């Protein structure tokens, strides 16, 4: 089924949201209307990426494109604010000439929005001419992918461009509407390998019961943390046994079979640096002693055995690794994912001492990353900094961490800055980083729905994150930095067990393709979890709800999920 152009809803910035479920009769009527609105202007050009538009005069280009985007080459085009280069990749495509005898009418230097280009300019007219169901026609889907978009960064020193290609996505949820959407050319198809180096008890992966047995924690700290394990005399033996059990080659084989090409590995500062005896990050009360317990479980060098295994297993399966500083000195949030839950409202990362320790940890991570070559995708410099930390102070930290990392990493190796969707605009307004001084900087963000009440209707689950998606879109279209969603989750829609009818596969497919429209890809949290919580570990879980999440189909470039059929 083909879906018409979706409406625009205003939710924290214009958001190109999916149309609610449509009936075939309505679709057919709207398609005819959309096709009638297509205007073809003769402008011979077949979209070479750097050559002049063949046979197109500047006067004609100016008349057709308006005063904003006047260029006959990609280089000229991308020097202009708000302009993007739309082109055919030059590959063999007999259908493309049938759909658009005048390729110049759908390519060139334009101020078009990529999502509307792929849907309104390419997909809908092509469906009208071809008269096929895109879900059933692999040649049609392959043809659409020949149309691409490049967007400059506004930084003349930056050799990297944001590039996407038009792609056909068919919603697995009834009635199975299909859409033309942008998709990142170098797409991150990822998952998180969380809960290993910073165990989080709620994940409940195998070995957690033995690791946390008889562990106590202060009353102010909700649940046990790794630092509390560190208070036990056999903490090193427990952690060693747990890592032996939880880091397995078979996990990476399953990731590769699922189409995953990047895995994010959360680590703590203590995995890469040792503090002098008796030293710890700044904090209050007894938190310093708890951090020393964390640091004393094993010396940093001892963890290398298992981190090496992660990289070896990833390399054997053509997967790259993103190292994520998940637990920073002093705790950047009041959460056990920092390695030591400091209690509600407590976080101590934002001091000169703690920020400097974090810079040292990042430098050690960079040295290790460089030793792993291409298998190391890059570094994420901090996970989920609390909103109460001043962003200007974070900028100071990031500047120091980037300088330290670049002593060892080439400028093209990505360094990633994580920010919540609500705060992305702050970074876009100040644009503090450029390629000449900082190398390739990417941003990342996390998207989670409301966990207070289970959202059990598919459309409501999608609507729940509309505001965040609008902010992600605005950042992608208006900032110089590429963006990757390094965490999102499928939890919050039921128990995800056999009696739960919620369609988790359809939600996962929708998430991935939404993030691809306005970013460089995504990574689901998490690879695995306890068998009783499959929505927190939807890659390893045989089923999430009543059926598997078919990641191979979701990540496939041309395939359509069997559940769509």
C-alpha positions in Angstrom: 0.0 0.0 0.0 1.2 3.5 -0.8 0.7 6.3 1.6 0.2 9.9 0.6 2.3 12.7 1.9 1.9 12.9 5.6 0.6 16.1 7.3 2.9 18.4 9.2 2.2 18.7 12.9 3.7 21.4 15.1 5.3 19.7 18.1 8.3 21.6 19.3 9.3 22.5 15.8 7.8 21.2 12.5 7.7 17.4 12.7 7.1 15.3 9.6 5.1 12.6 11.3 3.6 9.5 9.9 0.0 9.5 8.7 -2.3 7.4 10.9 -3.5 4.1 9.5 -5.1 4.5 6.1 -7.5 2.5 3.9 -6.6 1.6 0.4 -9.5 3.5 -1.2 -8.5 6.7 0.4 -4.9 6.1 -0.6 -5.8 5.7 -4.2 -7.8 8.9 -4.3 -5.0 10.9 -2.7 -2.4 9.5 -4.9 -4.2 10.7 -8.0 -4.4 14.1 -6.5 -0.7 14.1 -5.6 0.3 13.0 -9.0 -1.8 15.8 -10.7 0.2 18.3 -8.7 3.6 17.2 -10.1 5.1 19.9 -12.4 7.8 18.9 -14.8 10.2 21.6 -16.1 12.6 20.7 -18.9 16.1 21.0 -17.5 18.3 18.2 -18.9 20.6 16.9 -16.2 21.3 13.4 -14.9 22.6 14.5 -11.5 26.4 14.0 -11.6 27.7 14.8 -8.2 30.3 17.4 -9.1 29.8 18.3 -12.8 27.7 21.2 -14.2 24.0 20.6 -14.9 24.1 19.5 -18.5 22.3 22.0 -20.8 21.1 24.2 -17.9 21.7 27.9 -18.1 22.1 29.9 -14.9 19.1 32.0 -15.9 16.9 28.9 -16.2 18.3 27.6 -12.9 17.5 30.9 -11.2 14.0 31.0 -12.6 13.2 27.5 -11.5 14.9 27.4 -8.2 14.3 30.9 -7.1 16.9 33.3 -5.7 18.1 31.1 -2.9 19.9 28.2 -4.5 21.7 29.1 -7.7 24.5 26.7 -8.6 25.5 24.3 -11.4 27.9 22.2 -9.3 27.7 20.5 -5.9 30.6 22.5 -4.6 28.9 25.8 -5.5 25.6 24.6 -4.1 26.8 23.5 -0.7 28.5 26.8 -0.1 25.1 28.4 0.1 23.1 28.3 3.4 20.0 26.3 3.2 20.9 24.6 -0.1 21.3 20.9 -0.7 22.5 18.9 -3.7 20.0 16.4 -5.0 21.3 13.9 -7.5 21.0 10.5 -9.2 24.0 8.3 -8.3 24.6 7.4 -11.9 24.0 3.7 -11.4 22.1 1.6 -13.8 18.4 2.2 -13.4 16.1 1.7 -16.4 13.1 2.6 -14.3 14.5 6.0 -13.3 14.3 7.2 -16.9 10.8 6.0 -17.2 9.7 7.7 -14.1 11.5 11.0 -14.8 12.3 11.5 -18.5 13.7 14.9 -17.5 16.0 14.0 -14.6 16.9 17.7 -14.2 13.4 18.3 -12.8 14.2 16.2 -9.7 17.9 16.9 -9.2 20.2 19.8 -8.7 20.7 22.6 -6.2 17.5 23.0 -4.1 16.2 24.2 -0.8 14.0 21.2 -0.5 13.5 19.3 2.7 14.9 15.7 2.2 11.9 13.9 3.7 9.5 15.7 1.3 11.9 15.2 -1.6 11.9 11.4 -1.2 8.2 11.2 -0.6 6.6 13.9 -2.8 9.2 14.4 -5.6 10.5 10.8 -6.1 8.3 8.2 -4.5 4.7 9.3 -5.2 5.3 10.2 -8.9 7.3 7.0 -9.4 4.4 4.9 -8.0 1.9 6.7 -10.3 4.0 5.9 -13.4 5.0 2.4 -12.4 1.5 1.3 -11.1 3.0 -1.2 -8.7 2.8 -2.0 -5.0 6.2 -1.0 -3.6 6.0 -3.8 -1.0 6.0 -6.4 -3.8 8.4 -4.9 -6.3 12.1 -5.1 -5.3 13.2 -3.4 -8.6 11.0 -0.4 -7.8 12.5 -0.2 -4.3 16.0 -0.4 -5.7 15.3 2.3 -8.3 14.2 4.8 -5.6 17.5 4.3 -3.9 19.4 5.9 -6.8 18.2 9.3 -5.7 20.5 11.0 -3.1 20.9 14.1 -1.1 24.0 15.9 0.2 24.0 18.6 2.8 27.0 20.7 3.7 28.1 21.5 7.2 28.9 25.2 6.8 32.4 24.5 7.9 34.8 24.9 5.0 37.5 22.8 6.7 35.1 19.8 7.1 35.5 17.2 4.3 32.5 15.2 5.5 29.0 15.8 4.2 25.6 14.6 5.5 24.5 12.2 2.8 21.3 10.3 2.5 19.5 8.3 -0.1 15.8 7.9 -0.8 14.5 4.6 0.5 11.1 2.8 0.5 9.9 1.9 4.0 6.7 -0.2 4.3 5.2 -0.1 7.8 4.7 -3.6 9.2 1.7 -2.4 11.1 -1.7 -2.6 9.4 -2.6 -1.5 6.8 1.0 -1.7 5.6 1.4 1.7 4.0 4.7 2.4 2.1 6.7 5.6 2.2 9.6 7.3 0.4 12.0 8.4 3.1 15.6 9.5 3.4 18.0 6.9 4.8 21.6 7.6 5.9 24.1 6.6 3.3 26.6 5.4 5.9 23.9 4.1 8.3 24.7 3.1 11.9 22.7 -0.1 12.5 23.4 -0.7 16.1 22.8 -2.0 19.5 24.2 -1.5 23.0 26.3 -4.2 24.8 25.3 -2.7 28.1 25.5 -4.2 31.6 28.9 -5.8 31.2 31.5 -3.3 32.5 28.9 -1.4 34.4 26.3 -3.9 35.5 22.8 -2.5 35.9 20.8 -4.8 38.1 17.5 -4.2 36.3 18.8 -5.8 33.1 19.3 -9.1 34.9 21.6 -10.6 32.3 23.1 -14.1 33.2 25.5 -13.8 36.1 23.9 -10.9 37.9 22.6 -12.9 40.8 26.0 -14.3 41.6 27.6 -10.8 41.2 25.2 -9.0 43.5 24.5 -11.8 46.0 24.6 -10.5 49.6 25.5 -7.0 48.4 24.2 -4.2 50.6 23.9 -0.5 49.8 23.2 2.8 51.7 19.6 3.6 52.2 19.9 6.7 50.0 21.0 4.7 47.0 18.2 2.9 45.2 19.3 -0.6 44.5 22.8 -2.1 44.4 25.6 -0.6 42.3 28.9 -2.0 41.2 30.7 0.1 43.8 28.8 -1.8 46.5 30.0 -5.1 45.0 33.5 -3.6 45.4 33.1 -3.5 49.2 33.2 -7.3 49.3 36.5 -9.2 49.8 36.0 -11.4 46.7 34.9 -8.5 44.4 37.6 -9.2 41.9 36.7 -12.9 41.6 33.0 -12.1 41.2 33.6 -9.5 38.5 36.0 -11.8 36.6 33.5 -14.6 36.7 30.7 -12.3 35.6 32.7 -10.9 32.6 33.8 -14.4 31.5 30.1 -15.4 31.4 28.7 -12.2 29.9 31.2 -11.5 27.1 30.6 -14.2 24.5 31.5 -14.6 20.8 28.0 -16.0 20.0 26.6 -12.6 20.9 28.5 -10.9 18.2 27.6 -13.6 15.7 23.9 -13.0 16.4 24.4 -9.2 16.1 26.0 -9.7 12.7 23.2 -12.0 11.6 20.8 -9.3 12.6 22.4 -6.8 10.3 24.1 -4.8 13.1 27.3 -3.0 12.1 28.1 -0.9 15.2 27.9 -1.9 18.9 28.1 0.7 21.7 30.0 -0.5 24.7 29.4 1.4 28.0 32.4 1.6 30.2 33.5 3.4 33.4 36.5 5.6 34.0 37.9 2.9 36.3 38.2 0.5 33.4 40.9 2.8 31.8 42.6 4.6 34.6 43.9 4.1 38.1 43.8 6.8 40.7 46.5 7.1 43.4 45.9 5.1 46.5 43.3 6.7 48.7 42.2 9.2 45.9 38.8 9.4 44.5 36.5 11.8 42.6 35.1 14.7 44.6 31.8 14.0 46.4 29.9 14.3 49.6 29.4 12.0 52.6 30.5 8.4 52.2 30.4 8.5 48.4 34.2 8.9 48.1 34.7 5.6 50.0 32.2 3.9 47.7 34.0 5.2 44.6 37.3 3.9 46.1 35.6 0.5 46.4 34.7 0.7 42.7 38.2 1.6 41.7 39.7 -1.2 43.9 37.8 -4.1 42.4 40.6 -4.6 39.9 43.3 -2.4 38.4 42.4 -0.8 35.1 44.8 -3.0 33.2 43.0 -6.2 34.3 39.8 -5.1 32.4 41.8 -5.0 29.1 41.4 -8.8 28.8 37.6 -8.5 28.3 37.6 -5.3 26.4 40.0 -6.9 24.0 37.6 -9.8 23.6 34.8 -7.4 22.7 36.9 -5.9 20.0 38.2 -9.3 18.7 34.6 -10.7 18.6 33.4 -7.6 16.9 36.2 -7.6 14.3 35.6 -11.2 13.5 32.0 -10.3 12.6 32.7 -7.0 10.7 31.2 -4.9 13.5 32.7 -1.6 14.7 32.8 -0.6 18.4 31.8 2.7 19.9 33.4 3.1 23.3 31.1 5.1 25.6 32.2 6.8 28.8 29.0 5.7 30.6 30.3 6.2 34.2 32.3 9.4 34.7 34.2 10.5 37.8 31.9 12.0 40.3 28.8 10.8 38.6 27.2 12.9 35.8 23.7 11.7 36.9 22.0 10.2 40.0 21.9 6.8 38.6 23.6 3.4 39.0 24.7 3.5 35.4 27.6 5.7 36.6 28.9 2.7 38.5 27.8 4.0 41.9 24.3 5.4 42.6 24.9 8.6 44.6 21.3 8.9 45.7 18.4 11.0 44.3 19.5 14.5 43.3 23.2 13.9 43.9 25.8 14.2 41.2 29.3 15.6 41.5 30.8 15.4 38.0 30.8 19.2 37.6 34.0 20.1 39.5 37.4 20.9 38.1 38.9 17.8 39.7 36.3 15.4 38.4 36.2 16.9 34.9 40.0 16.7 34.7 39.9 13.0 35.7 37.3 12.4 33.0 39.6 14.0 30.4 42.4 11.6 31.5 40.0 8.7 31.1 39.1 9.9 27.6 42.8 10.1 26.7 43.3 6.5 27.8 40.3 5.4 25.8 41.7 7.2 22.8 45.0 5.4 23.1 43.2 2.1 23.2 40.9 3.0 20.3 43.8 4.0 18.1 45.4 0.6 18.8 42.3 -1.1 17.4 42.3 0.6 14.1 39.1 0.6 12.0 37.3 -1.7 14.5 37.1 1.2 16.8 34.3 3.4 15.5 35.1 6.2 17.9 34.4 7.5 21.4 31.3 8.9 23.0 32.6 11.4 25.6 29.9 11.2 28.2 26.6 9.4 28.7 23.4 11.2 29.7 24.7 14.3 31.6 22.0 15.6 34.0 20.1 18.6 32.8 21.2 20.5 36.0 24.8 20.5 34.8 25.5 23.8 33.1 26.0 23.2 29.4 28.8 25.8 29.3 30.7 23.7 31.9 30.1 20.6 29.7 31.6 22.6 26.8 34.7 23.2 28.8 34.9 19.5 29.5 34.3 18.4 25.9 36.9 20.9 24.6 39.5 19.4 27.0 38.5 15.8 26.2 38.6 16.4 22.5 42.1 18.0 22.7 43.3 15.0 24.7 41.8 12.4 22.4 43.1 14.1 19.3 46.7 13.6 20.5 46.2 10.0 19.6 43.2 9.8 17.1 43.2 11.2 13.6 40.7 14.0 12.8 38.4 11.7 10.8 37.8 9.3 13.8 34.4 10.3 15.3 34.2 11.8 18.7 30.6 11.9 19.9 28.8 14.3 22.3 25.6 13.0 23.8 22.8 15.4 24.5 19.1 15.1 25.3 16.8 16.2 22.6 15.6 19.2 24.7 19.1 20.6 24.8 20.3 20.0 21.2 19.3 23.5 20.2 21.8 25.0 22.6 24.7 23.4 20.9 23.3 24.3 17.4 23.1 27.9 18.5 26.7 28.2 19.7 28.3 25.7 17.3 31.5 25.4 19.4 33.3 22.8 17.4 34.8 22.8 14.0 36.8 20.2 12.0 40.0 22.2 11.7 40.4 22.4 15.5 38.5 19.4 16.8 38.2 16.9 14.0 35.0 15.0 13.2 32.4 15.7 15.9 29.1 13.9 15.9 26.3 14.4 18.4 24.2 11.6 19.8 20.9 11.6 21.7 18.6 9.2 23.5 14.9 8.7 22.9 12.6 7.1 25.4 8.8 7.3 25.9 6.9 7.8 29.1 7.4 4.9 31.4 4.9 6.1 34.0 2.0 4.2 32.3 2.3 1.5 29.6 1.4 2.8 26.1 -0.3 -0.2 24.5 -1.6 1.3 21.3 0.8 1.4 18.4 0.0 4.9 17.2 0.1 6.3 20.8 3.5 4.8 21.3 4.7 6.6 18.2 3.1 9.9 19.1 4.7 9.7 22.6 8.1 10.5 21.1 6.9 13.0 18.5 8.3 16.0 20.4 11.7 14.5 20.7 11.7 13.6 17.0 10.8 17.1 16.1 13.9 18.4 17.9 16.1 15.8 16.3 14.8 16.8 12.9 15.5 20.5 13.5 19.1 19.7 14.7 19.8 17.5 11.7 18.5 20.0 9.1 20.0 23.1 10.8 23.3 22.1 12.5 26.7 21.2 11.1 26.9 18.1 13.1 25.7 14.6 12.2 23.5 12.9 14.8 23.1 9.3 15.9 20.5 8.0 18.4 22.7 5.9 20.6 19.9 4.7 22.8 16.2 4.1 22.4 14.1 1.4 23.9 11.1 -0.9 23.3 10.0 -1.1 26.9 6.9 0.6 28.3 4.2 -1.1 26.3 3.4 -4.2 28.4 5.3 -7.1 29.8 6.5 -8.2 26.3 5.8 -11.8 27.2 3.8 -14.3 25.2 0.4 -12.9 26.4 1.3 -9.3 25.4 -0.3 -8.4 22.0 1.6 -5.2 21.5 3.5 -5.2 18.1 7.1 -4.5 19.2 8.5 -5.4 15.7 6.5 -2.7 14.0 7.5 -0.1 16.6 11.2 -1.1 16.2 10.9 -0.7 12.4 9.2 2.7 12.8 11.9 3.9 15.2 14.8 2.9 13.0 13.4 4.5 9.9 12.4 7.7 11.7 15.9 8.1 13.1 17.3 7.5 9.7 15.3 10.3 8.2 16.8 12.9 10.5 20.2 11.3 11.5 22.9 8.9 10.8 21.4 5.8 12.4 20.5 4.3 15.8 21.4 1.8 18.5 18.7 0.0 20.4 19.1 -0.5 24.2 20.0 -3.3 24.9 21.4 -6.4 23.1 20.1 -8.6 25.9 18.3 -8.7 29.2 16.7 -11.2 31.6 14.3 -13.6 29.9 11.5 -11.9 31.9 12.2 -8.5 30.4 12.6 -9.1 26.6 11.8 -5.6 25.6 15.0 -4.4 27.3 17.0 -7.0 25.3 15.2 -7.2 22.0 18.1 -8.4 19.9 18.9 -11.5 21.8 15.3 -12.3 22.8 13.7 -15.0 20.7 10.4 -13.1 20.9 9.3 -9.7 22.2 5.7 -10.1 22.9 4.1 -12.7 20.6 6.7 -12.6 17.8 10.4 -11.8 17.2 11.7 -8.4 16.3 13.1 -9.1 12.8 16.2 -6.9 12.9 17.5 -8.4 9.6 14.3 -7.2 7.8 14.4 -3.8 9.6 18.0 -3.1 8.6 17.7 -4.6 5.1 18.2 -2.1 2.3 15.6 -3.7 0.0 13.8 -6.3 2.0 10.3 -6.1 3.4 9.5 -7.7 6.7 7.4 -10.9 6.5 5.2 -9.3 9.1 4.3 -6.6 6.5 3.0 -9.3 4.3 
